[in-house]
Amino acid sequence: MKENNLKKKSFAFAVRIVKLYQFLSIEKKEFVLSKQLLSSGTAIGSMVRESEHAESK
C-alpha cells in the first residue's frame, strides 16, 4: 500500500502545535489564544482523515 505523505505531514504539524500549546500555556501563561491554536491546528488531521474516507454519489 502506498504511503500517505499528507497524513504524515498533518500528524507532524499537529505534534508541533501541541508542543507550542504547552509552551504558551506553561511558560507564557497565555490560555485563550493557545486553546484556539490547539483546536484549529489539530483539526487539520481530522479533516484529512475525513477526506480519505469520503464517498460521493
BANU-41737 format. One record per residue: x, y, z of N, C-alpha, C in turn; residue in three letters; chain. Coordinates in nm, 3 decimals. Example, Ala and Ser with C-alpha at 12.3 -4.5 7.8 and 13.67 -1.06 7.14 Angstrom:
2
@nxx 1.319 nyy -0.569 nzz 0.780 caxx 1.230 cayy -0.450 cazz 0.780 cxx 1.320 cyy -0.330 czz 0.780 residu Ala chaine A
@nxx 1.285 nyy -0.225 nzz 0.708 caxx 1.367 cayy -0.106 cazz 0.714 cxx 1.290 cyy 0.003 czz 0.787 residu Ser chaine A
REM end
This chain:
57
@nxx 0.083 nyy -0.118 nzz 0.000 caxx 0.000 cayy 0.000 cazz 0.000 cxx 0.088 cyy 0.125 czz 0.000 residu Met chaine A
@nxx 0.043 nyy 0.225 nzz -0.071 caxx 0.121 cayy 0.347 cazz -0.087 cxx 0.118 cyy 0.433 czz 0.040 residu Lys chaine A
@nxx 0.232 nyy 0.493 nzz 0.071 caxx 0.241 cayy 0.581 cazz 0.187 cxx 0.168 cyy 0.712 czz 0.161 residu Glu chaine A
@nxx 0.107 nyy 0.765 nzz 0.264 caxx 0.033 cayy 0.889 cazz 0.252 cxx 0.115 cyy 1.002 czz 0.316 residu Asn chaine A
@nxx 0.179 nyy 1.085 nzz 0.232 caxx 0.263 cayy 1.193 cazz 0.283 cxx 0.182 cyy 1.300 czz 0.354 residu Asn chaine A
@nxx 0.062 nyy 1.327 nzz 0.303 caxx -0.022 cayy 1.429 cazz 0.365 cxx -0.060 cyy 1.390 czz 0.507 residu Leu chaine A
@nxx -0.087 nyy 1.263 nzz 0.527 caxx -0.121 cayy 1.214 cazz 0.661 cxx -0.002 cyy 1.230 czz 0.756 residu Lys chaine A
@nxx 0.118 nyy 1.197 nzz 0.707 caxx 0.239 cayy 1.211 cazz 0.789 cxx 0.265 cyy 1.357 czz 0.826 residu Lys chaine A
@nxx 0.252 nyy 1.444 nzz 0.725 caxx 0.280 cayy 1.586 cazz 0.749 cxx 0.177 cyy 1.649 czz 0.841 residu Lys chaine A
@nxx 0.051 nyy 1.611 nzz 0.827 caxx -0.051 cayy 1.668 cazz 0.914 cxx -0.032 cyy 1.619 czz 1.058 residu Ser chaine A
@nxx 0.013 nyy 1.495 nzz 1.075 caxx 0.040 cayy 1.444 cazz 1.210 cxx 0.159 cyy 1.517 czz 1.273 residu Phe chaine A
@nxx 0.265 nyy 1.537 nzz 1.195 caxx 0.382 cayy 1.609 cazz 1.246 cxx 0.346 cyy 1.753 czz 1.281 residu Ala chaine A
@nxx 0.261 nyy 1.814 nzz 1.199 caxx 0.216 cayy 1.950 cazz 1.227 cxx 0.136 cyy 1.955 czz 1.356 residu Phe chaine A
@nxx 0.048 nyy 1.857 nzz 1.377 caxx -0.032 cayy 1.852 cazz 1.499 cxx 0.056 cyy 1.835 czz 1.623 residu Ala chaine A
@nxx 0.160 nyy 1.755 nzz 1.611 caxx 0.252 cayy 1.737 cazz 1.724 cxx 0.323 cyy 1.869 czz 1.757 residu Val chaine A
@nxx 0.364 nyy 1.942 nzz 1.653 caxx 0.428 cayy 2.072 cazz 1.676 cxx 0.332 cyy 2.172 czz 1.738 residu Arg chaine A
@nxx 0.206 nyy 2.166 nzz 1.697 caxx 0.105 cayy 2.256 cazz 1.753 cxx 0.082 cyy 2.225 czz 1.902 residu Ile chaine A
@nxx 0.079 nyy 2.098 nzz 1.936 caxx 0.060 cayy 2.060 cazz 2.077 cxx 0.177 cyy 2.108 czz 2.161 residu Val chaine A
@nxx 0.297 nyy 2.096 nzz 2.109 caxx 0.415 cayy 2.144 cazz 2.182 cxx 0.413 cyy 2.296 czz 2.197 residu Lys chaine A
@nxx 0.369 nyy 2.365 nzz 2.094 caxx 0.356 cayy 2.511 cazz 2.102 cxx 0.250 cyy 2.549 czz 2.203 residu Leu chaine A
@nxx 0.139 nyy 2.475 nzz 2.206 caxx 0.034 cayy 2.499 cazz 2.304 cxx 0.088 cyy 2.483 czz 2.447 residu Tyr chaine A
@nxx 0.164 nyy 2.378 nzz 2.469 caxx 0.222 cayy 2.356 cazz 2.601 cxx 0.316 cyy 2.469 czz 2.639 residu Gln chaine A
@nxx 0.398 nyy 2.513 nzz 2.545 caxx 0.489 cayy 2.624 cazz 2.573 cxx 0.413 cyy 2.751 czz 2.607 residu Phe chaine A
@nxx 0.311 nyy 2.783 nzz 2.527 caxx 0.236 cayy 2.906 cazz 2.550 cxx 0.160 cyy 2.903 czz 2.682 residu Leu chaine A
@nxx 0.102 nyy 2.790 nzz 2.715 caxx 0.022 cayy 2.785 cazz 2.837 cxx 0.107 cyy 2.775 czz 2.963 residu Ser chaine A
@nxx 0.220 nyy 2.706 nzz 2.955 caxx 0.302 cayy 2.689 cazz 3.076 cxx 0.400 cyy 2.805 czz 3.094 residu Ile chaine A
@nxx 0.474 nyy 2.838 nzz 2.989 caxx 0.579 cayy 2.939 cazz 3.001 cxx 0.525 cyy 3.082 czz 2.995 residu Glu chaine A
@nxx 0.436 nyy 3.107 nzz 2.901 caxx 0.390 cayy 3.244 cazz 2.878 cxx 0.257 cyy 3.275 czz 2.945 residu Lys chaine A
@nxx 0.192 nyy 3.176 nzz 3.003 caxx 0.063 cayy 3.192 cazz 3.071 cxx -0.042 cyy 3.251 czz 2.979 residu Lys chaine A
@nxx -0.039 nyy 3.211 nzz 2.853 caxx -0.139 cayy 3.254 cazz 2.754 cxx -0.236 cyy 3.139 czz 2.734 residu Glu chaine A
@nxx -0.363 nyy 3.159 nzz 2.769 caxx -0.458 cayy 3.049 cazz 2.767 cxx -0.561 cyy 3.060 czz 2.654 residu Phe chaine A
@nxx -0.611 nyy 3.178 nzz 2.627 caxx -0.717 cayy 3.193 cazz 2.528 cxx -0.665 cyy 3.165 czz 2.387 residu Val chaine A
@nxx -0.559 nyy 3.232 nzz 2.350 caxx -0.502 cayy 3.214 cazz 2.217 cxx -0.448 cyy 3.073 czz 2.198 residu Leu chaine A
@nxx -0.386 nyy 3.018 nzz 2.300 caxx -0.327 cayy 2.885 cazz 2.286 cxx -0.433 cyy 2.777 czz 2.269 residu Ser chaine A
@nxx -0.548 nyy 2.792 nzz 2.335 caxx -0.655 cayy 2.693 cazz 2.318 cxx -0.712 cyy 2.698 czz 2.177 residu Lys chaine A
@nxx -0.726 nyy 2.818 nzz 2.125 caxx -0.778 cayy 2.833 cazz 1.990 cxx -0.678 cyy 2.776 czz 1.888 residu Gln chaine A
@nxx -0.550 nyy 2.801 nzz 1.910 caxx -0.446 cayy 2.747 cazz 1.824 cxx -0.447 cyy 2.595 czz 1.827 residu Leu chaine A
@nxx -0.464 nyy 2.538 nzz 1.945 caxx -0.467 cayy 2.392 cazz 1.959 cxx -0.584 cyy 2.332 czz 1.882 residu Leu chaine A
@nxx -0.701 nyy 2.390 nzz 1.895 caxx -0.817 cayy 2.331 cazz 1.827 cxx -0.809 cyy 2.346 czz 1.676 residu Ser chaine A
@nxx -0.764 nyy 2.459 nzz 1.628 caxx -0.756 cayy 2.477 cazz 1.482 cxx -0.638 cyy 2.401 czz 1.422 residu Ser chaine A
@nxx -0.528 nyy 2.391 nzz 1.494 caxx -0.411 cayy 2.322 cazz 1.443 cxx -0.426 cyy 2.171 czz 1.437 residu Gly chaine A
@nxx -0.501 nyy 2.115 nzz 1.531 caxx -0.520 cayy 1.970 cazz 1.531 cxx -0.640 cyy 1.928 czz 1.447 residu Thr chaine A
@nxx -0.725 nyy 2.021 nzz 1.409 caxx -0.842 cayy 1.989 cazz 1.326 cxx -0.800 cyy 1.950 czz 1.185 residu Ala chaine A
@nxx -0.684 nyy 1.992 nzz 1.144 caxx -0.637 cayy 1.961 cazz 1.008 cxx -0.625 cyy 1.810 czz 0.989 residu Ile chaine A
@nxx -0.571 nyy 1.741 nzz 1.087 caxx -0.556 cayy 1.596 cazz 1.078 cxx -0.689 cyy 1.525 czz 1.066 residu Gly chaine A
@nxx -0.789 nyy 1.571 nzz 1.140 caxx -0.919 cayy 1.507 cazz 1.131 cxx -0.985 cyy 1.534 czz 0.996 residu Ser chaine A
@nxx -0.961 nyy 1.651 nzz 0.939 caxx -1.016 cayy 1.681 cazz 0.807 cxx -0.951 cyy 1.596 czz 0.698 residu Met chaine A
@nxx -0.821 nyy 1.572 nzz 0.712 caxx -0.751 cayy 1.487 cazz 0.615 cxx -0.805 cyy 1.345 czz 0.623 residu Val chaine A
@nxx -0.822 nyy 1.296 nzz 0.743 caxx -0.874 cayy 1.161 cazz 0.762 cxx -1.017 cyy 1.148 czz 0.710 residu Arg chaine A
@nxx -1.097 nyy 1.251 nzz 0.733 caxx -1.235 cayy 1.251 cazz 0.684 cxx -1.239 cyy 1.251 czz 0.532 residu Glu chaine A
@nxx -1.150 nyy 1.325 nzz 0.470 caxx -1.149 cayy 1.331 cazz 0.324 cxx -1.103 cyy 1.199 czz 0.262 residu Ser chaine A
@nxx -1.022 nyy 1.123 nzz 0.334 caxx -0.980 cayy 0.992 cazz 0.285 cxx -1.097 cyy 0.895 czz 0.273 residu Glu chaine A
@nxx -1.189 nyy 0.904 nzz 0.366 caxx -1.299 cayy 0.809 cazz 0.372 cxx -1.428 cyy 0.866 czz 0.315 residu His chaine A
@nxx -1.420 nyy 0.974 nzz 0.243 caxx -1.539 cayy 1.036 cazz 0.186 cxx -1.592 cyy 0.953 czz 0.069 residu Ala chaine A
@nxx -1.721 nyy 0.956 nzz 0.052 caxx -1.785 cayy 0.885 cazz -0.058 cxx -1.869 cyy 0.984 czz -0.137 residu Glu chaine A
@nxx -1.869 nyy 0.967 nzz -0.266 caxx -1.954 cayy 1.052 cazz -0.350 cxx -2.060 cyy 0.967 czz -0.418 residu Ser chaine A
@nxx -2.163 nyy 1.031 nzz -0.467 caxx -2.274 cayy 0.958 cazz -0.530 cxx -2.241 cyy 0.909 czz -0.666 residu Lys chaine A
REM end
